[in-house]
C-alpha cells in the first residue's frame, strides 16, 4: 500500500476505533454514573449527570456482606479455574510443540475445534456428571468445567510460543544433564512467561464473568458468584434502578481494573504467539 493510500485510510481507522470505543465505554460510564443518582432522577432524566451526587447506593452495596461473599466466591472459582487451565494447558502445549509423534497435528486440531464448542450444548451431560460426582453447589464443580472450556484457547496460544523456542537450547540443556521435564520446568516455562501471563489473564477474566456454568451448578444463594448475585439483586430490587446500577457497577470494577492493569501483558503474549 502506498504512503498516499495509508494517509487516506488512517482517519477512517481512527473514526472506526473511536466508534467502537464509544460503543464499549458509554454503557459502562452510564452504569457507573447511574449509581450516583436516585431512582427518581434516573426516571425523570435517564441520560444526565448526577445532580446532586448520591453516594448512598454504593455505600449500601459495599457494606453488604452478601456482596463481599460473592466477591470471595468469584475469586476462589477464578483462581482454581485459572490454575488448572494454565497448568494443564502448559503441559499439553509442551507435548504438542516439542514432541514428534503420530497424530500430533490431528490432536492439536481436536483442541482447536474446542473453540467452536458452545457451553450450552454440554449443559445437560455436564449437569448429570457433576451430580454423579457430588460437585453440585460446590465451587470446584464450577472451576473444573471452566478450566476444561478454557483449555483450547490456552493451548492455541501457548503451542506456537513454545514451538518458537530454539531446539538448540533444549540440546544444550540435555548435554548439561537436564531431562525433558527439567527443561520444561526450568527453561521453557520461564521463557514462555509472557504467553503464560496472557492465558492466565484470559482464563481469570472469563471465569470471573461466567454466568451460565455457575447458574447450572450453584443453587444456594450463599454460594453465588458476582454475576449470579447481580441477577438476584435485580430481581429483589427491581423497582430501585439506581441501586441496581450501583450493584452492577461495583461488580464490574474488579474485572475491568484487572483487565486494564494486565492489558499490556495480553498484547505482548498474543504478539509473541502470532510471531511463533
Secondary structure, 3 states (H helix, E strand, C coil): CCHHHHHHHHHHHHHHHHHHHHHHHHHHHHHHHHCCCCHHHHHHCCCCCCCCCCCHHHHHHHCCHHHHHHHHHHHHHHHHHHHHHHHHHHHHHHHHHHCCCCCHHHHHHHHHHHHHCCHHHHHHHHHHHHHHHCCCCCHHHHHHHHHHHHHHHHHHHHHHHHHCCCHHHHHHHHHCCCCHHHHHHHHHHHHCHHHHHHHHHHHHHHHHHCCHHHHHHCCCHHHCCHHHHHHHHHHHCCCCHHHHHHHHHHHHHHHHHHHHHHHHHHHHHHHHHHHC
